[in-house]
Amino acid sequence: MSHIVRIMAAGSAVRTNMRSREHLLWALQEVDSLIVQSFDEAQPIAITRYRGEEVITTQAKAHIIVTCDDGTPNCTPELGFILREDGYYGLVSDGKLPAWTQRLEQRYAYHATRDLLDQQGFELVEEQEEPDQAVRLVLRRTV
């Protein structure tokens, strides 16, 4: 199941099913070539959109700002995540989801799941990443 769900028009926030800043930051750190900054107060970011040859830049705010390392091909120049009033993070971007979104969703789910299982007393016995990047976990819990 996808964690990022479009609920607004392009150029607006995209609601996600991500609620944990900690898990979101861990997942973002595992996506190659991203520079991640996190703030307690939402910070302004410039969102650039292209309509034909016209360049439109608007201001938005985000608690987590993501930029690419210089030279990264096909990477959205700048986007952010803002903590919404409903407790979920919204993705603030130019309306296009970046190519690395699926990897981010997978890593977020991985960290959230591992954290929950640790809290429930499960111990990781084995972990394997499959060729399709699915993660297989073998767990044990002593009762």
N, C-alpha and C positions, 0 to 999 in steps of 0.2 A: 504494500500500500504506500502510496506517495505521501510524503510529509508536507509537500508544498502544494497549495491549492489556490488557484486563481479565483479571486472574488471581486476584483475591481478592474477597471479599465486599464489599458496599457499606460504606463507613466505614473500609476498610483501604487500604493502599497499592495503587496500580495500576501494574503494571510497564510501562515504556515501552521503546522500542528506542533511546532517546537515551542516549549515553555521554559526549558532550563537553559539559563545563560551558560552555566558551566559546561553542559554537554554540547551546546552549540559551539562554544569556543574550542573545546577539545576537537570536535569534528572539523572545524575550519582549519585548525593547525595541521590536520592530516591531508588537506587538499594542497597539492603541489603549487608552488609559486604564488601564494597569496600572502599579502601583508595585512594583518588583522590588528585593529585597535579597538579597545573596549572602554566605554565611558559610563560613569554613573548617571550623568545628565546627557540628554540627547544633544548631539553636535550637528552643526550645519554641514551638508555635503551638496555638491553640485552634480545634478543628474543631467547628462547630455543625451539628447535624442536626435535622430536624423530623419527628416521628412524630405526625401529626394535629395537635393543638394543643400537644402536649408538645415542649419544646425540650431537646435533649440536647447537652451540650458535653463533648467529650473532649480530652485533651491528646495531641499528637503532636510529632514533631521533624522539622525540615527544614533542608537546607543552603541552599536557595533559597526565599524566602518571597514570595508574590505576593498583593497586595491591590489593590483597585480604587480609582480616584479617587472621591471622594465624588460621588454623583449619577449614577454610571454605571448605567443600567438593566440588569436581568437579569444581573448579574455576581456570581459566587460571592464572598462576603465575604472569605475568606482560604483559601488553599491553599498547598501547598508541594511541593518536589521534594527527595527524600532520595537520596543516593548509596548504593546498595545494595552488599552484599558482592560481588555478581556483576559489579560495574562499571557497571551500568545505573542510570538514575535512576528512582525510583518516584514517582508522583503521589500526594500525600497530600491527600485532600479529603473532602467529606461523602458521597462515593459517586456524585455526579453529575459528569459531565464538563462543563466550562464551554463556553459557546457558541463561544468563540474557539479551541477545541482544534484544529480543522481548519487554521485560519490558522497556528497555532503549529507544527503538524506540517510544513506546507508551507515555512515560513520556516527551520525547523531543517534540513530536507532541502536547501534551497537553499544555506544557508551551509556545510553539510558537503560538498556536492557542489562548490561553488566552491572551497573550500579544497583539496580533493583534486585537482581539476583544475589549480589553481595549482601545487601541489607536483609535478605531473606535467609541468609546462612548457607548459600550454595558456594562451593569451592570449584574453581576452574581446574579441570583435570587435563584437558587437551583443547587446542584451538587450531583450526585449519582454515586457510583461505582457499576456496575452490578456484579453478581457472576462470569461472564466470564472476569472480569476486564475491560470491556468497561466502558467508562465514559460518563454519560449523563449530559449535561449542559442545564439549562433553563436560558435564557438571556432576558434582557429588554433594550430597548433603547428609551429614551424620545426625541422626535423631536420638 
